[in-house]
Amino acid sequence: MLRRQERRPRRRDSGGSRPRYDCAARRGPGPRRGGGPYSVRMQVRIRRASLWVASAAFAALALTGALRASTAVERYEQLGISFEYPSSWFVTSEPLSAARDPDYRFAASTVPVRRTRRDIGPCLPGIARQLPRNGALVFLREYRGASRRRALPRLDPMPRRFSLTPGFTCGFDLHGASHIPFGRGDAISFREARRALILFVWVGPTATNATERELRRLVASLEIRPR
């Protein structure tokens, strides 16, 4: 005859009336192979995904830095002349040649340029040799004294738009710098703030549209004040 099993009462903790269960006893079999709740294959996948996310974040940061660097601008201000130019350009207030009246006020270019012994007059063969085919150059000269008084009545106000004429040499002596083909540019004479000036702009024959836009933004930001 089967004996009826006696039901034992559940143990209760001293802090309340609810029964206390042993979680370790109810967990079932131990952890999977690999020492953790995930299999070895799953751990490899997680590591690969983490590396991919880290690489993508690094690439995004690098791209953001490059975009900021390409769009960063600096400001030039001297002798009542100011403008903004890309931080990748080079600006100098040193004369590009020994010529005077009109005097050189500044030069901005995509590569650094420096006056040489060949640059002795209005032509700049030494400067031309320093410019690449995809480069750009802007420089400003100012009439002084009697030249200024003669020039002011026949000059128009400073234009905000200009055209880049094909075949413009920007004062370069191409016989001394035959590796520089004719580019595009213009020489713009104007008056502003009772000052008589002439602005030379030039881009090389293989200059990109981005370089031309940078040159135009530089000229558009040009401000002339009385001295």
C-alpha positions as a Markdown table, in Angstrom:
| # | Residue | x | y | z |
|---|---|---|---|---|
| 1 | Met | 0.0 | 0.0 | 0.0 |
| 2 | Leu | 1.4 | 3.3 | -1.0 |
| 3 | Arg | 2.1 | 5.7 | 1.7 |
| 4 | Arg | 0.9 | 9.2 | 1.2 |
| 5 | Gln | 3.8 | 11.7 | 1.1 |
| 6 | Glu | 3.6 | 14.4 | 3.6 |
| 7 | Arg | 3.9 | 18.0 | 2.3 |
| 8 | Arg | 6.5 | 20.0 | 4.1 |
| 9 | Pro | 5.8 | 23.6 | 4.8 |
| 10 | Arg | 7.9 | 26.2 | 2.9 |
| 11 | Arg | 10.6 | 28.0 | 4.8 |
| 12 | Arg | 9.9 | 31.7 | 5.4 |
| 13 | Asp | 12.5 | 34.3 | 6.1 |
| 14 | Ser | 12.5 | 36.3 | 9.3 |
| 15 | Gly | 11.8 | 39.6 | 7.5 |
| 16 | Gly | 8.4 | 38.8 | 5.9 |
| 17 | Ser | 5.8 | 36.3 | 5.1 |
| 18 | Arg | 6.9 | 35.5 | 1.5 |
| 19 | Pro | 8.8 | 32.3 | 0.8 |
| 20 | Arg | 12.5 | 32.4 | 0.2 |
| 21 | Tyr | 13.7 | 30.6 | -2.9 |
| 22 | Asp | 17.2 | 29.5 | -3.6 |
| 23 | Cys | 18.0 | 31.1 | -7.0 |
| 24 | Ala | 21.2 | 29.1 | -7.4 |
| 25 | Ala | 19.3 | 25.9 | -7.1 |
| 26 | Arg | 16.8 | 27.0 | -9.8 |
| 27 | Arg | 19.4 | 28.3 | -12.3 |
| 28 | Gly | 19.8 | 25.1 | -14.3 |
| 29 | Pro | 23.0 | 24.0 | -16.0 |
| 30 | Gly | 26.2 | 26.2 | -15.7 |
| 31 | Pro | 27.4 | 28.8 | -18.2 |
| 32 | Arg | 28.1 | 27.9 | -21.8 |
| 33 | Arg | 31.6 | 27.2 | -23.1 |
| 34 | Gly | 33.7 | 30.3 | -23.0 |
| 35 | Gly | 33.2 | 31.4 | -19.5 |
| 36 | Gly | 30.2 | 33.8 | -20.1 |
| 37 | Pro | 26.6 | 34.0 | -21.2 |
| 38 | Tyr | 27.6 | 34.2 | -24.9 |
| 39 | Ser | 29.2 | 31.7 | -27.1 |
| 40 | Val | 32.7 | 32.2 | -28.6 |
| 41 | Arg | 31.2 | 32.9 | -32.0 |
| 42 | Met | 28.9 | 35.6 | -30.6 |
| 43 | Gln | 31.8 | 37.2 | -28.7 |
| 44 | Val | 33.8 | 37.4 | -31.9 |
| 45 | Arg | 30.9 | 39.1 | -33.7 |
| 46 | Ile | 30.5 | 41.6 | -30.9 |
| 47 | Arg | 34.2 | 42.5 | -31.0 |
| 48 | Arg | 34.0 | 43.0 | -34.8 |
| 49 | Ala | 31.0 | 45.2 | -34.5 |
| 50 | Ser | 32.7 | 47.3 | -31.8 |
| 51 | Leu | 35.8 | 47.8 | -34.0 |
| 52 | Trp | 33.6 | 48.8 | -36.9 |
| 53 | Val | 31.7 | 51.4 | -34.8 |
| 54 | Ala | 35.0 | 52.8 | -33.5 |
| 55 | Ser | 36.5 | 53.0 | -37.0 |
| 56 | Ala | 33.4 | 54.8 | -38.4 |
| 57 | Ala | 33.4 | 57.3 | -35.5 |
| 58 | Phe | 37.1 | 58.0 | -36.1 |
| 59 | Ala | 36.5 | 58.5 | -39.8 |
| 60 | Ala | 33.6 | 60.9 | -39.1 |
| 61 | Leu | 35.8 | 63.0 | -36.8 |
| 62 | Ala | 38.6 | 63.1 | -39.3 |
| 63 | Leu | 36.2 | 64.2 | -42.1 |
| 64 | Thr | 34.7 | 66.9 | -39.8 |
| 65 | Gly | 38.2 | 68.2 | -39.1 |
| 66 | Ala | 39.1 | 68.3 | -42.7 |
| 67 | Leu | 36.0 | 70.1 | -43.7 |
| 68 | Arg | 36.6 | 72.7 | -40.9 |
| 69 | Ala | 40.2 | 73.1 | -42.1 |
| 70 | Ser | 39.1 | 73.6 | -45.7 |
| 71 | Thr | 36.5 | 76.3 | -44.8 |
| 72 | Ala | 38.5 | 78.1 | -42.1 |
| 73 | Val | 39.3 | 81.7 | -42.9 |
| 74 | Glu | 41.7 | 84.3 | -41.5 |
| 75 | Arg | 41.5 | 88.1 | -41.6 |
| 76 | Tyr | 44.1 | 90.5 | -42.9 |
| 77 | Glu | 44.1 | 94.1 | -41.7 |
| 78 | Gln | 46.8 | 96.6 | -42.4 |
| 79 | Leu | 47.1 | 100.2 | -43.7 |
| 80 | Gly | 43.4 | 100.6 | -43.8 |
| 81 | Ile | 43.0 | 97.5 | -45.9 |
| 82 | Ser | 41.2 | 94.4 | -44.7 |
| 83 | Phe | 39.9 | 91.2 | -46.2 |
| 84 | Glu | 39.2 | 87.5 | -45.3 |
| 85 | Tyr | 41.2 | 84.7 | -47.0 |
| 86 | Pro | 41.4 | 80.9 | -46.7 |
| 87 | Ser | 43.7 | 79.7 | -44.0 |
| 88 | Ser | 45.5 | 77.5 | -46.6 |
| 89 | Trp | 46.5 | 80.7 | -48.6 |
| 90 | Phe | 49.6 | 82.8 | -48.0 |
| 91 | Val | 49.5 | 86.5 | -47.5 |
| 92 | Thr | 52.4 | 89.0 | -47.5 |
| 93 | Ser | 52.7 | 92.8 | -47.3 |
| 94 | Glu | 56.2 | 92.7 | -48.9 |
| 95 | Pro | 56.6 | 94.2 | -52.4 |
| 96 | Leu | 56.6 | 91.8 | -55.2 |
| 97 | Ser | 59.0 | 93.9 | -57.3 |
| 98 | Ala | 61.2 | 97.0 | -57.0 |
| 99 | Ala | 58.6 | 99.1 | -58.8 |
| 100 | Arg | 57.0 | 102.0 | -56.9 |
| 101 | Asp | 54.0 | 104.3 | -57.4 |
| 102 | Pro | 51.8 | 102.4 | -57.5 |
| 103 | Asp | 53.1 | 100.8 | -54.3 |
| 104 | Tyr | 52.4 | 97.2 | -53.3 |
| 105 | Arg | 50.0 | 96.8 | -50.4 |
| 106 | Phe | 49.5 | 93.1 | -50.2 |
| 107 | Ala | 49.7 | 89.8 | -52.1 |
| 108 | Ala | 47.7 | 86.7 | -51.4 |
| 109 | Ser | 48.4 | 83.4 | -53.2 |
| 110 | Thr | 47.8 | 79.7 | -53.0 |
| 111 | Val | 51.5 | 79.1 | -52.5 |
| 112 | Pro | 54.1 | 81.3 | -50.9 |
| 113 | Val | 55.8 | 83.8 | -53.2 |
| 114 | Arg | 58.8 | 86.0 | -52.7 |
| 115 | Arg | 60.4 | 88.8 | -54.7 |
| 116 | Thr | 63.5 | 87.8 | -56.7 |
| 117 | Arg | 66.2 | 89.7 | -58.5 |
| 118 | Arg | 64.4 | 89.3 | -61.7 |
| 119 | Asp | 61.3 | 91.2 | -60.4 |
| 120 | Ile | 62.6 | 94.7 | -61.0 |
| 121 | Gly | 59.7 | 96.5 | -62.7 |
| 122 | Pro | 56.0 | 96.0 | -63.5 |
| 123 | Cys | 56.7 | 92.5 | -64.8 |
| 124 | Leu | 57.1 | 89.6 | -62.4 |
| 125 | Pro | 59.1 | 86.8 | -64.0 |
| 126 | Gly | 60.5 | 85.6 | -60.7 |
| 127 | Ile | 57.1 | 85.5 | -59.1 |
| 128 | Ala | 55.7 | 83.6 | -62.1 |
| 129 | Arg | 58.3 | 80.9 | -61.7 |
| 130 | Gln | 57.0 | 80.2 | -58.2 |
| 131 | Leu | 53.4 | 79.7 | -59.2 |
| 132 | Pro | 52.0 | 76.3 | -60.2 |
| 133 | Arg | 49.6 | 75.8 | -63.1 |
| 134 | Asn | 46.7 | 75.3 | -60.7 |
| 135 | Gly | 47.6 | 78.3 | -58.5 |
| 136 | Ala | 46.0 | 81.7 | -57.9 |
| 137 | Leu | 47.4 | 85.1 | -57.1 |
| 138 | Val | 45.8 | 88.4 | -55.9 |
| 139 | Phe | 47.8 | 91.6 | -55.2 |
| 140 | Leu | 46.9 | 95.3 | -54.6 |
| 141 | Arg | 48.8 | 98.4 | -55.5 |
| 142 | Glu | 48.1 | 102.0 | -54.6 |
| 143 | Tyr | 48.9 | 105.3 | -56.4 |
| 144 | Arg | 50.5 | 107.9 | -54.2 |
| 145 | Gly | 51.1 | 111.7 | -54.4 |
| 146 | Ala | 50.6 | 113.3 | -57.8 |
| 147 | Ser | 49.7 | 109.9 | -59.4 |
| 148 | Arg | 46.8 | 109.6 | -57.0 |
| 149 | Arg | 45.5 | 113.1 | -57.8 |
| 150 | Arg | 45.6 | 112.4 | -61.5 |
| 151 | Ala | 44.0 | 109.0 | -61.2 |
| 152 | Leu | 41.1 | 109.8 | -58.9 |
| 153 | Pro | 38.9 | 111.8 | -61.3 |
| 154 | Arg | 39.0 | 109.0 | -63.9 |
| 155 | Leu | 38.5 | 106.0 | -61.7 |
| 156 | Asp | 35.2 | 104.3 | -60.9 |
| 157 | Pro | 34.2 | 103.0 | -57.5 |
| 158 | Met | 35.4 | 99.6 | -56.4 |
| 159 | Pro | 33.4 | 96.9 | -58.3 |
| 160 | Arg | 32.1 | 93.8 | -56.4 |
| 161 | Arg | 32.0 | 91.6 | -59.5 |
| 162 | Phe | 34.7 | 91.0 | -62.1 |
| 163 | Ser | 35.4 | 88.7 | -65.0 |
| 164 | Leu | 38.5 | 86.5 | -65.4 |
| 165 | Thr | 39.7 | 87.2 | -68.9 |
| 166 | Pro | 41.4 | 84.3 | -70.8 |
| 167 | Gly | 45.0 | 85.1 | -71.8 |
| 168 | Phe | 45.7 | 87.4 | -68.9 |
| 169 | Thr | 49.3 | 87.3 | -67.6 |
| 170 | Cys | 49.0 | 89.4 | -64.5 |
| 171 | Gly | 52.2 | 91.3 | -65.3 |
| 172 | Phe | 54.2 | 88.2 | -65.8 |
| 173 | Asp | 57.1 | 88.2 | -68.3 |
| 174 | Leu | 56.3 | 84.9 | -70.0 |
| 175 | His | 59.5 | 85.0 | -71.9 |
| 176 | Gly | 61.3 | 84.5 | -68.6 |
| 177 | Ala | 58.8 | 82.0 | -67.3 |
| 178 | Ser | 57.7 | 79.9 | -70.3 |
| 179 | His | 56.4 | 77.1 | -68.1 |
| 180 | Ile | 53.5 | 79.3 | -67.0 |
| 181 | Pro | 50.9 | 79.4 | -69.8 |
| 182 | Phe | 48.4 | 82.2 | -70.1 |
| 183 | Gly | 45.9 | 82.0 | -67.3 |
| 184 | Arg | 42.7 | 84.0 | -66.6 |
| 185 | Gly | 42.5 | 87.2 | -64.7 |
| 186 | Asp | 42.1 | 91.0 | -64.7 |
| 187 | Ala | 43.6 | 94.3 | -63.6 |
| 188 | Ile | 40.9 | 96.4 | -61.9 |
| 189 | Ser | 41.6 | 100.1 | -61.3 |
| 190 | Phe | 39.2 | 101.8 | -58.9 |
| 191 | Arg | 38.8 | 104.4 | -56.2 |
| 192 | Glu | 37.6 | 103.9 | -52.7 |
| 193 | Ala | 37.8 | 106.1 | -49.6 |
| 194 | Arg | 39.7 | 108.8 | -51.6 |
| 195 | Arg | 42.3 | 106.3 | -52.5 |
| 196 | Ala | 43.4 | 105.2 | -56.0 |
| 197 | Leu | 44.2 | 101.5 | -56.3 |
| 198 | Ile | 44.7 | 98.7 | -58.9 |
| 199 | Leu | 43.9 | 95.1 | -58.1 |
| 200 | Phe | 45.4 | 92.2 | -60.0 |
| 201 | Val | 43.7 | 88.8 | -59.9 |
| 202 | Trp | 44.9 | 85.7 | -61.7 |
| 203 | Val | 44.2 | 82.0 | -61.7 |
| 204 | Gly | 46.3 | 79.4 | -63.5 |
| 205 | Pro | 45.0 | 77.4 | -66.5 |
| 206 | Thr | 44.3 | 74.3 | -64.5 |
| 207 | Ala | 43.0 | 76.0 | -61.3 |
| 208 | Thr | 39.9 | 74.3 | -59.9 |
| 209 | Asn | 36.5 | 75.9 | -59.5 |
| 210 | Ala | 37.1 | 75.8 | -55.7 |
| 211 | Thr | 40.2 | 77.8 | -56.0 |
| 212 | Glu | 38.4 | 80.4 | -58.2 |
| 213 | Arg | 35.6 | 80.6 | -55.6 |
| 214 | Glu | 38.1 | 81.2 | -52.9 |
| 215 | Leu | 39.7 | 84.0 | -54.9 |
| 216 | Arg | 36.3 | 85.6 | -55.6 |
| 217 | Arg | 35.3 | 85.5 | -51.9 |
| 218 | Leu | 38.6 | 87.1 | -51.0 |
| 219 | Val | 37.9 | 90.0 | -53.4 |
| 220 | Ala | 34.3 | 90.3 | -52.2 |
| 221 | Ser | 35.4 | 90.7 | -48.6 |
| 222 | Leu | 38.0 | 93.5 | -49.5 |
| 223 | Glu | 37.4 | 96.7 | -47.5 |
| 224 | Ile | 39.3 | 100.0 | -48.0 |
| 225 | Arg | 39.2 | 102.7 | -45.4 |
| 226 | Pro | 40.7 | 106.2 | -45.4 |
| 227 | Arg | 44.3 | 106.5 | -44.1 |
